[in-house]
Amino acid sequence: MMPEECLLVLIGPPALEEPLADWLLDRSNGTGFSTVPLSGHGSGLTGLSVAEQVAGRQRRVQFQIHGPRAGLEALLSDLKAEFAGADLHYWMIPLLAAGHLGHAD
């Protein structure tokens, strides 16, 4: 049986950071999310600039959203409709534990 709490990870182009952050803020229901700049590597990368081709990596942004599985599945369904064709990669993983150190849970 899959744990109730999961982590949804989205990776997309930097140009989507603000629109996606605004979209998620409108739908987060107070859960919040984190963003992380990162580099994508691999032969399947498309749309590389000349600088990215030389460097062998592509700038990307990662969103991490922690919450109940059912809520994240609904969010993912809405994302697929709203951001179809937006070059977003995702995965959802179950969490064994989550909380805040130094705070009462």
C-alpha positions as protocol buffer text, in pm:
chain_id: "A"
residue {
  index: 1
  type: MET
  ca { x: 0 y: 0 z: 0 }
}
residue {
  index: 2
  type: MET
  ca { x: 140 y: 341 z: -100 }
}
residue {
  index: 3
  type: PRO
  ca { x: 194 y: 591 z: 185 }
}
residue {
  index: 4
  type: GLU
  ca { x: -54 y: 878 z: 196 }
}
residue {
  index: 5
  type: GLU
  ca { x: 216 y: 1150 z: 182 }
}
residue {
  index: 6
  type: CYS
  ca { x: 411 y: 1197 z: -141 }
}
residue {
  index: 7
  type: LEU
  ca { x: 657 y: 1432 z: -309 }
}
residue {
  index: 8
  type: LEU
  ca { x: 572 y: 1561 z: -657 }
}
residue {
  index: 9
  type: VAL
  ca { x: 878 y: 1682 z: -848 }
}
residue {
  index: 10
  type: LEU
  ca { x: 844 y: 1894 z: -1162 }
}
residue {
  index: 11
  type: ILE
  ca { x: 1135 y: 1995 z: -1386 }
}
residue {
  index: 12
  type: GLY
  ca { x: 1099 y: 2251 z: -1661 }
}
residue {
  index: 13
  type: PRO
  ca { x: 1264 y: 2539 z: -1844 }
}
residue {
  index: 14
  type: PRO
  ca { x: 1349 y: 2855 z: -1649 }
}
residue {
  index: 15
  type: ALA
  ca { x: 1093 y: 3052 z: -1853 }
}
residue {
  index: 16
  type: LEU
  ca { x: 820 y: 2851 z: -1675 }
}
residue {
  index: 17
  type: GLU
  ca { x: 940 y: 2934 z: -1324 }
}
residue {
  index: 18
  type: GLU
  ca { x: 723 y: 3243 z: -1268 }
}
residue {
  index: 19
  type: PRO
  ca { x: 408 y: 3125 z: -1451 }
}
residue {
  index: 20
  type: LEU
  ca { x: 422 y: 2784 z: -1283 }
}
residue {
  index: 21
  type: ALA
  ca { x: 499 y: 2933 z: -941 }
}
residue {
  index: 22
  type: ASP
  ca { x: 199 y: 3167 z: -974 }
}
residue {
  index: 23
  type: TRP
  ca { x: -21 y: 2877 z: -1089 }
}
residue {
  index: 24
  type: LEU
  ca { x: 92 y: 2659 z: -797 }
}
residue {
  index: 25
  type: LEU
  ca { x: 43 y: 2940 z: -544 }
}
residue {
  index: 26
  type: ASP
  ca { x: -318 y: 2970 z: -659 }
}
residue {
  index: 27
  type: ARG
  ca { x: -369 y: 2596 z: -599 }
}
residue {
  index: 28
  type: SER
  ca { x: -136 y: 2507 z: -312 }
}
residue {
  index: 29
  type: ASN
  ca { x: -402 y: 2518 z: -36 }
}
residue {
  index: 30
  type: GLY
  ca { x: -134 y: 2637 z: 206 }
}
residue {
  index: 31
  type: THR
  ca { x: 100 y: 2343 z: 148 }
}
residue {
  index: 32
  type: GLY
  ca { x: 368 y: 2549 z: -27 }
}
residue {
  index: 33
  type: PHE
  ca { x: 647 y: 2425 z: -247 }
}
residue {
  index: 34
  type: SER
  ca { x: 1019 y: 2468 z: -310 }
}
residue {
  index: 35
  type: THR
  ca { x: 1210 y: 2563 z: -624 }
}
residue {
  index: 36
  type: VAL
  ca { x: 1568 y: 2473 z: -711 }
}
residue {
  index: 37
  type: PRO
  ca { x: 1775 y: 2583 z: -1011 }
}
residue {
  index: 38
  type: LEU
  ca { x: 1954 y: 2290 z: -1172 }
}
residue {
  index: 39
  type: SER
  ca { x: 2119 y: 2168 z: -1490 }
}
residue {
  index: 40
  type: GLY
  ca { x: 1980 y: 1897 z: -1714 }
}
residue {
  index: 41
  type: HIS
  ca { x: 2223 y: 1653 z: -1876 }
}
residue {
  index: 42
  type: GLY
  ca { x: 2165 y: 1387 z: -2139 }
}
residue {
  index: 43
  type: SER
  ca { x: 2136 y: 1310 z: -2506 }
}
residue {
  index: 44
  type: GLY
  ca { x: 1759 y: 1366 z: -2513 }
}
residue {
  index: 45
  type: LEU
  ca { x: 1776 y: 1739 z: -2440 }
}
residue {
  index: 46
  type: THR
  ca { x: 1613 y: 1956 z: -2706 }
}
residue {
  index: 47
  type: GLY
  ca { x: 1619 y: 2328 z: -2776 }
}
residue {
  index: 48
  type: LEU
  ca { x: 1969 y: 2383 z: -2643 }
}
residue {
  index: 49
  type: SER
  ca { x: 2125 y: 2726 z: -2693 }
}
residue {
  index: 50
  type: VAL
  ca { x: 2476 y: 2738 z: -2840 }
}
residue {
  index: 51
  type: ALA
  ca { x: 2620 y: 2799 z: -2491 }
}
residue {
  index: 52
  type: GLU
  ca { x: 2425 y: 2500 z: -2353 }
}
residue {
  index: 53
  type: GLN
  ca { x: 2547 y: 2281 z: -2640 }
}
residue {
  index: 54
  type: VAL
  ca { x: 2909 y: 2376 z: -2562 }
}
residue {
  index: 55
  type: ALA
  ca { x: 2860 y: 2324 z: -2187 }
}
residue {
  index: 56
  type: GLY
  ca { x: 2673 y: 1996 z: -2238 }
}
residue {
  index: 57
  type: ARG
  ca { x: 2391 y: 2090 z: -2002 }
}
residue {
  index: 58
  type: GLN
  ca { x: 2065 y: 2282 z: -2005 }
}
residue {
  index: 59
  type: ARG
  ca { x: 1941 y: 2521 z: -1738 }
}
residue {
  index: 60
  type: ARG
  ca { x: 1623 y: 2393 z: -1571 }
}
residue {
  index: 61
  type: VAL
  ca { x: 1416 y: 2467 z: -1263 }
}
residue {
  index: 62
  type: GLN
  ca { x: 1280 y: 2206 z: -1023 }
}
residue {
  index: 63
  type: PHE
  ca { x: 963 y: 2237 z: -817 }
}
residue {
  index: 64
  type: GLN
  ca { x: 911 y: 2010 z: -514 }
}
residue {
  index: 65
  type: ILE
  ca { x: 562 y: 1981 z: -370 }
}
residue {
  index: 66
  type: HIS
  ca { x: 492 y: 1770 z: -61 }
}
residue {
  index: 67
  type: GLY
  ca { x: 140 y: 1671 z: 30 }
}
residue {
  index: 68
  type: PRO
  ca { x: -131 y: 1407 z: 41 }
}
residue {
  index: 69
  type: ARG
  ca { x: -119 y: 1164 z: -252 }
}
residue {
  index: 70
  type: ALA
  ca { x: -478 y: 1231 z: -365 }
}
residue {
  index: 71
  type: GLY
  ca { x: -423 y: 1607 z: -369 }
}
residue {
  index: 72
  type: LEU
  ca { x: -100 y: 1575 z: -566 }
}
residue {
  index: 73
  type: GLU
  ca { x: -264 y: 1341 z: -817 }
}
residue {
  index: 74
  type: ALA
  ca { x: -541 y: 1599 z: -870 }
}
residue {
  index: 75
  type: LEU
  ca { x: -280 y: 1875 z: -904 }
}
residue {
  index: 76
  type: LEU
  ca { x: -89 y: 1667 z: -1158 }
}
residue {
  index: 77
  type: SER
  ca { x: -406 y: 1610 z: -1358 }
}
residue {
  index: 78
  type: ASP
  ca { x: -470 y: 1987 z: -1365 }
}
residue {
  index: 79
  type: LEU
  ca { x: -107 y: 2051 z: -1460 }
}
residue {
  index: 80
  type: LYS
  ca { x: -134 y: 1813 z: -1755 }
}
residue {
  index: 81
  type: ALA
  ca { x: -434 y: 2009 z: -1884 }
}
residue {
  index: 82
  type: GLU
  ca { x: -302 y: 2359 z: -1811 }
}
residue {
  index: 83
  type: PHE
  ca { x: 62 y: 2308 z: -1918 }
}
residue {
  index: 84
  type: ALA
  ca { x: 23 y: 2057 z: -2202 }
}
residue {
  index: 85
  type: GLY
  ca { x: 326 y: 2080 z: -2433 }
}
residue {
  index: 86
  type: ALA
  ca { x: 520 y: 2294 z: -2183 }
}
residue {
  index: 87
  type: ASP
  ca { x: 828 y: 2067 z: -2163 }
}
residue {
  index: 88
  type: LEU
  ca { x: 765 y: 1962 z: -1802 }
}
residue {
  index: 89
  type: HIS
  ca { x: 908 y: 1638 z: -1669 }
}
residue {
  index: 90
  type: TYR
  ca { x: 766 y: 1498 z: -1343 }
}
residue {
  index: 91
  type: TRP
  ca { x: 775 y: 1216 z: -1096 }
}
residue {
  index: 92
  type: MET
  ca { x: 588 y: 1142 z: -774 }
}
residue {
  index: 93
  type: ILE
  ca { x: 743 y: 940 z: -496 }
}
residue {
  index: 94
  type: PRO
  ca { x: 600 y: 814 z: -166 }
}
residue {
  index: 95
  type: LEU
  ca { x: 746 y: 958 z: 154 }
}
residue {
  index: 96
  type: LEU
  ca { x: 830 y: 733 z: 444 }
}
residue {
  index: 97
  type: ALA
  ca { x: 851 y: 1027 z: 683 }
}
residue {
  index: 98
  type: ALA
  ca { x: 828 y: 1406 z: 677 }
}
residue {
  index: 99
  type: GLY
  ca { x: 814 y: 1680 z: 936 }
}
residue {
  index: 100
  type: HIS
  ca { x: 990 y: 1980 z: 1088 }
}
residue {
  index: 101
  type: LEU
  ca { x: 1284 y: 1946 z: 1323 }
}
residue {
  index: 102
  type: GLY
  ca { x: 1241 y: 2165 z: 1628 }
}
residue {
  index: 103
  type: HIS
  ca { x: 867 y: 2211 z: 1575 }
}
residue {
  index: 104
  type: ALA
  ca { x: 579 y: 2015 z: 1721 }
}
residue {
  index: 105
  type: ASP
  ca { x: 408 y: 1799 z: 1456 }
}
